[in-house]
Amino acid sequence: METANPNDFIPLSETTFYILVSLAPSPKHGYAIAKEVQALSENRVILSVSTLYTTLKRLLEDDWIARVGEDPEPDDSGRPRKTYALTERGQRILAAEKVRLCSLLAVVQKQTAGEEI
């Protein structure tokens, strides 16, 4: 049973945050994660293959994500695509980050009420 508090792992890096958010609704393979991150960030975050797979490896090792099989559609080379999903731990950490970000936004909204941002 895990004893670590999810708050011990936040704030998340932008890359990690977007990868976890991309996996929140459903499992995805690496290329789909990269495309989703690019879309979610409105093209601000474009993951290189190296950055994506280095981060996925770390998230796997830390049990924030898990391999859940292979996508039935092979990649361009004919190899099966590995599919990843959030683990329960990853879901808890993402939820803690969401709470943190919402509290930051509330501070900004309170302090800048009536101002155009």
C-alpha positions in Angstrom: 0.0 0.0 0.0 1.3 3.4 -1.0 2.1 5.8 1.9 3.4 8.8 -0.1 1.3 11.8 -0.3 0.4 12.9 -3.9 1.3 16.5 -2.9 4.9 15.3 -2.4 5.2 15.1 -6.2 3.8 18.5 -7.2 4.3 20.8 -8.9 4.6 18.8 -12.1 6.7 19.7 -15.0 4.7 21.0 -18.0 5.7 17.9 -20.0 4.6 15.5 -17.2 1.4 17.4 -16.6 0.3 17.3 -20.3 1.2 13.6 -20.6 -0.9 12.7 -17.6 -3.8 14.9 -18.8 -3.6 13.3 -22.2 -4.0 9.8 -20.6 -6.8 10.8 -18.2 -9.7 10.0 -20.5 -8.3 6.8 -22.0 -5.1 4.8 -22.8 -3.0 5.9 -25.7 0.1 4.9 -27.6 3.1 7.2 -27.7 2.3 9.0 -31.0 -1.2 9.7 -29.9 0.1 11.1 -26.6 2.5 13.4 -28.4 -0.3 14.6 -30.7 -2.7 15.1 -27.8 -0.1 17.1 -25.8 0.5 19.3 -28.8 -3.3 19.9 -29.2 -3.9 20.5 -25.5 -1.1 23.0 -25.2 -2.2 24.8 -28.4 1.2 24.0 -30.1 3.2 25.4 -27.2 4.5 21.9 -26.2 5.8 19.8 -29.0 7.4 16.6 -27.6 10.5 15.2 -29.4 10.6 11.4 -29.5 13.4 11.4 -27.0 11.6 13.6 -24.5 8.4 11.7 -24.8 9.9 8.2 -24.3 12.3 9.4 -21.6 9.4 10.8 -19.7 7.2 7.7 -20.3 10.0 5.5 -19.0 10.3 7.6 -15.8 6.5 7.6 -15.3 6.4 3.8 -15.8 9.3 3.3 -13.3 7.5 5.6 -10.8 4.1 3.7 -11.3 2.3 6.8 -12.5 1.4 5.0 -15.8 1.3 1.4 -16.9 1.6 -0.5 -20.2 -1.8 -1.9 -20.9 -1.2 -3.7 -24.1 -0.6 -2.8 -27.7 -2.6 -0.7 -30.1 -4.1 -3.0 -32.9 -2.8 -0.5 -35.5 1.0 -1.0 -36.0 3.3 2.0 -36.5 4.8 2.9 -39.9 7.5 0.2 -39.5 4.9 -2.5 -38.8 5.8 -2.8 -35.1 2.9 -2.8 -32.6 2.4 0.4 -30.6 2.7 0.2 -26.9 -0.3 1.6 -25.1 -0.2 3.4 -21.8 -2.8 4.3 -19.1 -2.8 6.2 -15.9 -2.4 4.1 -12.8 -4.3 4.8 -9.6 -1.2 6.6 -8.3 -1.0 8.7 -11.4 -4.6 9.6 -11.1 -4.1 10.8 -7.5 -1.1 12.9 -8.4 -2.9 14.5 -11.3 -5.8 15.3 -9.0 -3.5 16.9 -6.5 -2.0 19.0 -9.3 -5.4 20.0 -10.4 -6.3 21.2 -6.9 -3.0 23.2 -6.7 -3.6 24.9 -10.1 -7.2 25.7 -9.2 -6.0 27.4 -6.0 -3.4 29.4 -7.9 -6.0 30.5 -10.3 -8.4 31.5 -7.5 -5.6 33.8 -6.0 -5.0 35.4 -9.4 -8.8 36.0 -10.0 -9.2 37.4 -6.5 -6.2 39.8 -6.8 -7.0 40.9 -10.3 -10.8 41.3 -10.0 -12.0 44.0 -12.3 -8.7 44.0 -14.2 -8.2 42.7 -17.7 -5.7 39.9 -17.8 
